[in-house]
Amino acid sequence: ALTFIHPEVEWHRAFHLPGVTPEKAVFHGHEEVRQLWREWRSVWDEISVQIEEVIHDADDVVVARTHFRARGAGSGAPVERSFFYVMNFRDGKLIRSRPFEDLAEARQAAGLDDE
């Protein structure tokens, strides 16, 4: 999975979960991202993130609406949330991933003018 992620990646966590690296909101490099994914997988029995719509894809910047679905490990509690991700690419690899709950915030973070 890290094949398409730049070694200097900056990965912003979408939301905080108890027991999942509480002191960090931003993860740098492959090893920190691996650790985040390991911790996330440990708290979910099922997890998926689907891209619902690509809003912008140009100049090494992608803005997409995504839908997160998961079922809590142990509790079985279902979780569903939508986010807008701003993803920046360098040399064809993901260099930064930032989630936003609001499209206007995502567009502003991506440096896009309001349409």
Secondary structure, DSSP 8 states (H G I E B T S, - for coil): -GGGEEEEEEEE-SS--TTS-TT-SEEEHHHHHHHHHHHHHHHEEEEEEEEEEEEEEETTEEEEEEEEEEEETTT--EEEEEEEEEEEEETTEEEEEEEESSHHHHHHHTT----
